[in-house]
């Protein structure tokens, strides 16, 4: 029985799963050793520490997605340009011959996707795998897929191929504003989500005055005691997600597929529902299904690092 | 001859000028002791250190604008609601009896302005004085006045009164993004202004995809080496100022009066000129002229602290 070690190796953390030949998860692991924590040349050792025992199981291969394929990662896997489906991405998977004591071991890295809008490039690494997984799980190969996170992705899929996408720094703006701006003095970032204040922010974002102005309202609402301190973080989150939604064309969109942590997909579900858009939500299972769907390419002649 | 000590006491710094009875500047001073550096109850001492020698000149009074009138300042001078002109603001000037060894000294604080949009308050402290000064210098008592800074103000003036204004966190967003975000890794915030990249950012801001998306372009343009590192800060600045301009109604606006530091007013001049709007620029002289214009109220019965 062929097993697959499926890994999403990100900037600040990583997750791995051992899958059986049908893609069923046998075991999961996560770790804080994101690529920024790994010294130059240190990837084989970290990999061995985290997944060496799995690799020594009979007939086991490994496929890695995410920032491990970036310039700062293990091996650079150059971006695959949109439009791209599983086949285009699969053909650009890069083989790694990295482990001295496992010469026959097959470990490979999935490339990210690139797109371009009016001369400005856009990129993703790891999300493409989640999208392929979501298509595999839902059977949906047309539509809009949204992947909330530090750098959110809005992705258009047609006939099983990613035709284009845009990145939004929504998660990073939220962190900057709630931790480092003047707003951090009055809001409680640890307070639980308040749905009413969140949706008030979503609505306010569409008032035509822009984020730079609306964000200041989160300061004055506190100053004039118009909103309780514990609701301000939800309001700010709503302003940001509402700003993101404001620029989307959602009229003709059917169901939106959300892929990510439940804390984030919950917010997008609320905001999209408020505009009349139906959503469906997936979590880590999309990553595992995507890497499983791409694992057939491990039986082909893979590219080697440039 | 009656002299006036005019002070704009801000959050992180302060500026003062000694004016003669005609409002002519005799001497200027600035200092880093903004209100955040002054301990509770410490304002009289800091004032004495910085301006005690001026106060001991014969027939000298003092008028202070800015955050010194906030809750965290010397004495709270409650906001004056818009619409408000010199008379409304002048009548809410607050007297300070603060200096034990100068019992007859007249020192007073100018209130800020408040406005409200759909239940969300907006505030300024100090800018109202600069506007009154600009009106006094230019003779213009109708139009749009823009005060770039950490929290930029766009102000509408009719018949000499501020009828409304909005705050934009443009300066603070620029600082957050250039110093604390992923963009900080690739841009050189100390590089001089590159006008072409700045204006490219201003134009891009109006593409309908919003700041959260466009800001990520400053990352990918660096990643793909499409823009030199030393131009990225100008591009980001253009994206932010363009985002601010995007939400203004500038069709029917005549000359816009810009008040602020030359480093910032230069950028707004470039961006506004690109959209066909004529500008006129004023600096610190607007503050001194505004405080001088309000100084007549020092001869009236002033309010005392609540």
Interface residues (C-beta under 8 A of the other chain):
Chain A: X117 X118 X119 X120 X121 X122 X123 X151 X166 X167 X168 X169 X170 X172 X173 X176 X177 X180 X181 X182 X204 X207 X208 X209 X210 X211 X212 X213 X215 X216 X217 X220 X221 X223 X224 X226 X240 X243 X244 X246 X247
Chain B: X117 X118 X119 X120 X121 X122 X123 X151 X152 X166 X167 X168 X169 X170 X172 X173 X176 X177 X180 X181 X182 X204 X207 X208 X209 X210 X211 X212 X213 X215 X216 X217 X220 X221 X223 X224 X226 X240 X243 X244 X246 X247
